[in-house]
Amino acid sequence: MSVVIPTYKRKASVLRLLHSLGHQTLPTDQYEVIVVDDGSPDDTATIAEESFPFPFKYVRQRNQGATVARNHGVSQSRGEVLVFIDDDVTVSPKTLETLCDCCHQYPDAIVMGTLIHRNDGANSIYADIQLQTLNHQHEADTFIDFVDCNTELLAVKRTTFFDLGMLQDPTAGQGWPNWDDVDFGYRAHLAGFRLLQAADAVGEHWDYSLGDWQTACKRWQRACKSAVLLFRVHPGLQPHLPMLFDKTPVDLSRDSAGLVVKKRLRQMGSSPAVVRSLEEIVKLLEKAMPSPTLLRPLYRWIAGSYMYRGYQDGLHEFGAASVGGGV
């Protein structure tokens, strides 16, 4: 087994992850760990001087993004099973053993771990509410939708990885986040593979954006901007992403009457004036009446408005993609 960790300017986070990888139930002679430094300008390279209980390799590349870093790490690896872990994740002791077992037990599956989200930013009401929504664990291994594919904690057989064409950047370097995990999941789906979430392969995701809902909104805005490029590569993928159902332009030849209404409401409710007003209401509620019942739908609507803006930005910058047919 080979564990590949891309990183950029997160030395402390990587060391936290490496520490957790040193306490696995899988014997240390059965896995190697490769950290790929994506051109960090800080002292991340000093990780190479550390000692670990498992075979360890530090690889440095010029700054080319996480997709290239993951593929680069694979090129330096030897394992029959590949495990990708993001540098802001830590893993429970049974994680590697579970992922390895699942890859062999389910030869037609890509295997994802189960992520428990933790707030790595400032304490906030937004974080408390989001964590209640995000952290739902399955009690048993469960097959899930391919659009949930996530390289934060993902395992795949080496042969399958290369048969599927490795990880690819559907934005060709023009977008971030670049949706390389959803792209990989979709290509795996088209090739007949399923996505399995392993209940006992548990990782904790230390997410800085949970500390500030405005930071989270900006992240979603960037993601939806680059989604335009994703759909240009995979026109048939758009209907599978529910988060964008009411964010795309109205298409009277395809959209139901109900969807047309939802898209019109989203368009009107995402104007700068409306969003600013809602943001002020949120600030007042957070101070005076921090009720999840009141705040959760407001957070959701505001986030959706930033998603809408991001998608519109992508259409203006990159142009529209045909939707509905094809790959």
Secondary structure as UniProt FT lines:
FT   STRAND          2..7
FT   HELIX           11..21
FT   TURN            22..23
FT   HELIX           28..30
FT   STRAND          32..37
FT   HELIX           44..49
FT   STRAND          56..60
FT   HELIX           66..75
FT   STRAND          81..85
FT   TURN            87..88
FT   STRAND          89..91
FT   TURN            93..94
FT   HELIX           95..105
FT   TURN            107..108
FT   STRAND          109..119
FT   HELIX           125..134
FT   STRAND          142..144
FT   HELIX           146..148
FT   TURN            151..152
FT   STRAND          153..157
FT   HELIX           158..163
FT   TURN            164..165
FT   TURN            170..173
FT   HELIX           180..190
FT   TURN            191..192
FT   STRAND          194..207
FT   HELIX           208..211
FT   HELIX           213..233
FT   HELIX           235..240
FT   HELIX           242..244
FT   TURN            245..247
FT   TURN            252..254
FT   HELIX           257..269
FT   HELIX           272..288
FT   HELIX           292..318
//
